[in-house]
Amino acid sequence: MDRGNLATQGEIARILVEFLEVSITSVVFLRGIYPPEAFERRRYMNIAVQRARNPQLRNYIHSAVAGLYHFIQKCIVQVIVLHYMRRNRGEVGWIKQVQFKPRTTFG
């Protein structure tokens, strides 16, 4: 197999972290956790997505998932669970589990 066509574990980790950032932002937007005016339309991998306009919200989401990069790259993490809770009601608003099997060898 041509190794030139395979992504490195670092590239896979970077793409997964970007995907998680876009996914979390989308859920926050779709669930109405912040008003629609707090978001702007952007393109990610040629798909229309939402991006937080507020720098604090954008940086909070970014830093939360960016911290996973090293663990994903080193194949330490196997499951990521995203859990949203509504404070005023104490109920679970949304739970998503992302499970993946990291590649340990290339080729």
C-alpha positions in Angstrom: 0.0 0.0 0.0 1.3 3.5 -0.9 2.0 5.2 2.4 1.8 8.6 0.7 -2.0 8.3 0.5 -2.4 7.7 4.3 -3.1 10.4 6.8 -0.8 10.7 9.8 -2.3 10.3 13.3 -1.7 14.0 13.8 -3.7 14.9 10.7 -6.5 12.5 11.8 -6.5 14.1 15.3 -6.6 17.6 13.9 -9.5 16.8 11.6 -11.4 15.1 14.5 -10.8 18.1 16.8 -12.1 20.5 14.0 -15.1 18.3 13.5 -15.9 18.3 17.2 -15.6 22.1 17.4 -18.0 22.5 14.4 -20.4 19.8 15.8 -20.6 21.4 19.3 -21.1 24.8 17.9 -23.9 23.4 15.6 -25.6 21.8 18.6 -25.4 25.0 20.7 -27.0 26.9 17.7 -29.7 24.3 16.9 -30.7 23.8 20.5 -31.1 27.6 21.0 -28.7 27.8 23.9 -27.7 31.2 22.5 -29.9 33.4 20.3 -29.5 33.0 16.5 -27.8 36.5 16.4 -24.9 35.1 18.3 -23.9 33.0 15.3 -22.8 33.6 11.7 -22.8 31.3 8.7 -19.4 30.0 7.6 -18.2 27.2 5.4 -16.2 24.2 6.7 -15.1 21.6 4.2 -17.5 23.1 1.7 -20.5 22.8 4.0 -22.5 25.6 5.5 -22.0 25.7 9.3 -22.6 28.1 12.2 -19.7 29.9 14.0 -20.1 31.8 17.3 -19.7 35.5 16.8 -18.9 36.1 20.5 -15.1 35.6 20.9 -15.5 34.3 24.4 -18.0 31.6 23.4 -15.9 30.7 20.3 -12.7 30.5 22.4 -14.5 28.4 25.1 -15.6 25.8 22.6 -12.3 25.8 20.8 -10.2 25.4 24.0 -12.5 22.6 25.2 -11.9 20.5 22.2 -8.4 21.6 21.4 -7.3 20.0 24.7 -8.3 16.6 23.3 -5.8 16.9 20.4 -2.8 15.4 22.2 -4.9 12.5 23.7 -6.4 11.7 20.3 -3.0 11.9 18.5 -1.4 9.5 21.0 -4.4 7.1 20.8 -5.1 7.5 24.5 -8.8 8.4 24.0 -11.3 5.9 22.5 -14.7 7.5 23.4 -15.8 11.1 23.7 -19.1 11.9 25.3 -20.7 15.3 24.7 -23.3 16.0 27.4 -25.6 19.1 27.4 -27.6 19.9 30.4 -30.3 22.5 30.9 -29.5 24.4 34.1 -32.9 25.7 34.9 -34.6 22.3 34.7 -31.7 19.9 35.6 -32.6 17.7 32.7 -30.4 16.3 30.0 -30.8 18.2 26.8 -28.6 16.1 24.5 -26.1 13.3 24.9 -23.8 12.2 22.1 -21.1 9.6 22.3 -18.3 9.5 19.7 -16.5 6.3 19.6 -13.6 5.5 17.3 -10.8 3.0 16.9 -7.5 4.8 16.4 -5.1 3.3 13.9 -2.0 2.0 15.6 -0.1 1.1 12.5 0.1 2.6 9.0 0.2 0.6 5.9 
